[in-house]
Amino acid sequence: MKDKLLAELRLFITNYIVSPALGILICILEAFGRIRFLYFNRFPIWEESIIMVSNHPSLLEPFVLPLMGFPWMNFPWAFSPVWSRINFSLKWLRELRKEFNLHKKLIPANVPDRQNFYDPLFVGLFQGINVPVHRNGKAGGRIRTISALKDILENGGRILIFPEGTRTFKAAAKFKHMSAEGKELGKLKDGAAWLALQTNARILPIWVVGTDKVLKNNKFPFPRLWHKVVIKIGNPFFVEGMTRKEATEKITKSLLELADENGKKNLR
């Protein structure tokens, strides 16, 4: 009972205090031109079972990308019809708990490396909404992580995966794909493709530029907020009927094409 209560409290603090504070910060940075969201009209705000896949320039993306749909993702009930809100306000704690649980379908679960994000005390709050993976751990641990992610998608949730398996500069040092305009992407692992094939979830490609300048790799993590960050949203797609290899190749192609996309800029 105590553990359950602590988990609920952590979930509430994370989604209704910490996440909104970070979401407001993102909105302020966006207003001052430090962050730009391109092609945001492609983002399926209300759709369930989505796998967001992104390149990984720095350690900043796991904090920014889950919140790019703020405030819809944190307060979905505020954007429902008026009568729904009035009706909701008249119900008791049981219905209130249901409404608070809506974030599980809207805020994507991140898959952080346990050593980078999970073990330090300052990220303890996020244990309720993320699924950690020990990159160098035993196979059994990785299987449990994949199983947990599969359950989230099958229940209408969303997840955020960096399919290179590490930051881009590390992955590209071993093997790299190049876009037509010379953008680099490391070789992708096939976990995202497998999950999409198992759950029929849609893939949403995202390309991030500039976060490695804001939070430099292999240096003291002091945020240099005067640098600009651009986040491009791709067109979501299914991989139904493909092999795992074909699906991984399609994800790779979609990310590289998005990296070079310079058409009409639909800002948020």
N, C-alpha and C positions, 0 to 999 in steps of 0.2 A: 504493500500500500504506500509506504514511504517513497520507494523508488519510483512508483508510478506518478505520485504527486510531484516529485522533483523533476521528472521528465516533462510533465505537463507545464510546470512553471518555467523550465528552460525553454520549452517550445514557445510559450507565450512571450517571454522576454526577447527571444531571438526574432520572432516575426512581427511583434507589435511595438518594440522599443528599439532594438539594435538595428534591424533591417530598415525600418522607416528612417532612422537617423542617417544611415548610409545612403538610402535612396534619395533623401533630400539633398545630401552632399553631391550625389551624381547629377541631380537636377540643377543645382547651383553651378557646378562645373560645366554642364551643358549650356546653361544660360550665358556663361562667360566665354563660350567657345572652346573650352579645354577638352570637351568630349563631344564628338559628333556621331550620331547614329544615322547611317545611310540605308535607304530602302527599308525603313521601319514598317512600312505598310505590308511587308511580307511576313511580319512576325505574327504567328497564330496565337493571339493573346488568350483566347478562351478554349483552344483545342487541347484535348487530353492526349496522353500517350505520345510524347514528343522526345526525341533524342537530339539534344543540341550538341553539335560537334564543332570544335574550334581549333585553330592553331594556338600555340601557347608561348608567346614571346617572353613572358615574365611571370612572376608569382602574383601579379595583380589581377589577372583575369578571373580566378576563382571567386574573387570578391565582387567584381564589377558585373560580370555576365548574369549571375542569378538575379540581379536587381534591376536589369535594364527595362523590365516591364513595370517598375514602380510607377504609380501606386496600385495599379490593378491587381498585381499579384499579392499584395499584403492586405488589401481591404476590398476583396471582391464583392462583399455585400453592399458596399457604398455605391456600387455602380449597377445594382439591380433595380428593377422598377420600384417606384415609390411605394406601392401597396405591399410589395414583398418586404420592404424595409419596415413598414409599419407593422405588418403581420409578425415579422421576426422579432420586433421589439416587445411584443406582447407575450412571447413564449418564455418558458422556464429554462433552467440550466441545461436540461438535456438537449434542447434545440440550440442553445447557445454554443455548446460544445461541438455540435455538428457544424455550425457556421465557422467556428474557429478552425476546424479541420479542413476547410476548403483550401487553405494554403498548400496542402499536400498535393493538390492537383495542379497548382499554378506555379509555385516556386520550385524550380528544378533542384533535385538532389545532386549535390556535387560529389565527386569521387576523389577526394584528396589523398595524397600520399601521407600515410600516418606520421612519418617522421617530420614532414614539412609543416603540416597543419593540425594534426590531431593530438600529438603528444604534448606540445606546449600548453601551459595553463591558460593563456589568453584566448585560446580558441575552444575552450571547453564548452562554451555555450552552444556551439554549432553541432555538438554531438547528436542532437535530436533530429536534425534534418539532413545530415550528410552520411555517406556510406564510405568509410575509409578503406584503403587498400594498402597493404604492406608490399611495396614494389619488389622488394628482395626477399619476401617471406616465403613460406611453404605453399605448395599448390592448394592445400586444403583451405587456407585463408582466402586465396584468390577466388576459389570456387564459391565460398560463402558470399563474397562480395558480389559476384556475378548473379548469384541466386537472389540476393536482396534487391539488386537493380531490376531483375526480371519481374519480381513481385511488384515493385513500384509501377512499372510500365503496365503490367496486366491489370492493375487497379486504377488506371487512368492517370497516373502520375507522370512527371517529367524528370529527365536526368540530364546532366551536363557532363560531357566526356571530352577529354583532350586525347584524341586517338594516337598521337605520337608517343604517348606513354611517358613523356618527360617534356621539359621545355624545348622549344624549337631549335635553339642553337646547339643543344646537346644531341638531339635526334638527327639534325642535319649534318652534324660532324661525322656520323657513322654512314648515313645514306640519305641523300636528299633528292626530292623532286623539284623541278624548276618550272615555274609558270612561263608563259610566252614572254612576259615582261621581266623575267628574272627574279620573281618572288620565290623564296625558299620554303620548303615544307619537308619535314622529316618523314621517313617511312612510317605509314600508319599500321598500328596493330589492328586485328580483326574483331576485337570485342564489341565495338559499336555495331558492326555489320551483323554479328551473330545475334545480338539482342534485338535488332530491328527485324531480323528474319524470324526469330522465335516469337515475337510479340506483335508483329505487324505494325509497329510504331513508325511514325514518319521521322525522317532525318531532317534536321534544320541546320544547314551549314552557316558558320559565322567566321568572319575573317577580321582579326584585330591587328591594328597598326599603331605603334607608338608607345605601348605600355612598357616596353623595355627601356625607354628613355625616361619615363616617369619613375619606374622602380628598376634601377639598373641591376643586372645579373652579376653575381659574385662580388657585390659591394655592399656597404652598409645600407640597409633598406630605408633610406630617407626619401620620402616621396617628393619628386621634382614636379610640382603641379603646374609649372609654367609651360611644360611640354604638352603638345596636343595628342589626343588619342582619337582614332577613328575606328568605329565598329560597323562593319558591313553585314547586313542580314541577307542571306541567300534565299532561294526558293525552296520550300520544303518538298520532299519527295519520298516515295515508297521504294523499297528494294525487293518487293514480293516476287518470287519466282527466280531470283538470282541465286547463284552459289555464294558462299561466304567471300571467296576471292573476288568475284565479280562485283559484289556489293561494296567491298573495301575499295576496289578500283574506282567505282562510281563516286564514293565519298571523297576520295583523293581528287578526282577530276573536278567535282563540284567546288571544292575549296580553292583549287588553283584557278579556276575560271572566275570565282568570286574575287580572288585577290587582284585580278586584272580588270575587274569591271569598273568602268568609269563613265557610265551612261548618266542619265538624268538622276540627280541626287534627291531622293525623297527623304527629307529630314523629318525627325519626329516632331 
